[in-house]
Amino acid sequence: MKKFTTILLIATFIFTFHSCKKADETTPDDDNTPTQEEYVKCKIDGVDFLSKDEDSFNTAKIFSAGGLTIYQLRGGDESLEAIILGFYDFDGVGVYNMADPDKVSGIQYLTVGPPLTYDCSQGNALDGTTSGKIEITFSSDERVEGTFECIAVNSGDVNDKVTITDGSFRLNY
């Protein structure tokens, strides 16, 4: 599982500043869905997070690393905090539970002040340290949409955890 986390972290750094996306407004609708074309939103320990409505802050990438095909979905905000969702062997619409040994997926929350990485990976979920799931509700050659939630652990301190709830995303490839 360390290989997955390492590859996901490397991919994060590779694609953090590389994206070409179009977005609209950031004002939420009455149903609490952002009106911007692409977004990642959630509550982190009860505090609202919404990715910034600019090209370089929202990405959906498919790439190969170490002989594996990886799907990476990312949304970042003005403070450079980010939510990253990752999948190996992406099967499209369905539920990806972190504790499922047959479908490798993960969620990361990255902070910059101080710089921390909170992980909800398959390895952490299988050993009971974290829990989480991602549900893909729509997938096409151009776009992916869904929801997510997790309890993620600080990669440097297993006693430091964050709860991510009400997560949703809509990103274009």
ChimeraX attribute file (.defattr): number of C-alpha atoms within 10 A of each C-alpha:
attribute: neighborCount
match mode: 1-to-1
recipient: residues
	/A:1	11
	/A:2	11
	/A:3	9
	/A:4	21
	/A:5	21
	/A:6	11
	/A:7	17
	/A:8	24
	/A:9	14
	/A:10	13
	/A:11	19
	/A:12	19
	/A:13	10
	/A:14	10
	/A:15	15
	/A:16	18
	/A:17	11
	/A:18	13
	/A:19	16
	/A:20	14
	/A:21	18
	/A:22	14
	/A:23	18
	/A:24	13
	/A:25	13
	/A:26	18
	/A:27	12
	/A:28	12
	/A:29	10
	/A:30	7
	/A:31	6
	/A:32	9
	/A:33	15
	/A:34	23
	/A:35	15
	/A:36	19
	/A:37	16
	/A:38	29
	/A:39	29
	/A:40	31
	/A:41	26
	/A:42	21
	/A:43	16
	/A:44	18
	/A:45	12
	/A:46	12
	/A:47	9
	/A:48	13
	/A:49	19
	/A:50	22
	/A:51	26
	/A:52	24
	/A:53	26
	/A:54	21
	/A:55	14
	/A:56	18
	/A:57	26
	/A:58	32
	/A:59	26
	/A:60	24
	/A:61	16
	/A:62	14
	/A:63	11
	/A:64	12
	/A:65	11
	/A:66	9
	/A:67	7
	/A:68	12
	/A:69	14
	/A:70	23
	/A:71	19
	/A:72	22
	/A:73	24
	/A:74	26
	/A:75	29
	/A:76	27
	/A:77	19
	/A:78	12
	/A:79	11
	/A:80	15
	/A:81	19
	/A:82	26
	/A:83	24
	/A:84	22
	/A:85	23
	/A:86	26
	/A:87	21
	/A:88	17
	/A:89	13
	/A:90	17
	/A:91	12
	/A:92	14
	/A:93	15
	/A:94	14
	/A:95	17
	/A:96	22
	/A:97	23
	/A:98	25
	/A:99	23
	/A:100	15
	/A:101	12
	/A:102	11
	/A:103	17
	/A:104	21
	/A:105	30
	/A:106	31
	/A:107	30
	/A:108	25
	/A:109	23
	/A:110	19
	/A:111	16
	/A:112	11
	/A:113	9
	/A:114	7
	/A:115	8
	/A:116	15
	/A:117	18
	/A:118	22
	/A:119	28
	/A:120	30
	/A:121	30
	/A:122	28
	/A:123	22
	/A:124	20
	/A:125	23
	/A:126	14
	/A:127	10
	/A:128	10
	/A:129	18
	/A:130	23
	/A:131	24
	/A:132	23
	/A:133	22
	/A:134	23
	/A:135	18
	/A:136	21
	/A:137	16
	/A:138	13
	/A:139	17
	/A:140	11
	/A:141	7
	/A:142	9
	/A:143	13
	/A:144	20
	/A:145	19
	/A:146	19
	/A:147	19
	/A:148	23
	/A:149	22
	/A:150	26
	/A:151	21
	/A:152	27
	/A:153	24
	/A:154	18
	/A:155	16
	/A:156	10
	/A:157	10
	/A:158	14
	/A:159	10
	/A:160	11
	/A:161	18
	/A:162	19
	/A:163	16
	/A:164	24
	/A:165	20
	/A:166	14
	/A:167	21
	/A:168	22
	/A:169	25
	/A:170	26
	/A:171	23
	/A:172	22
	/A:173	15
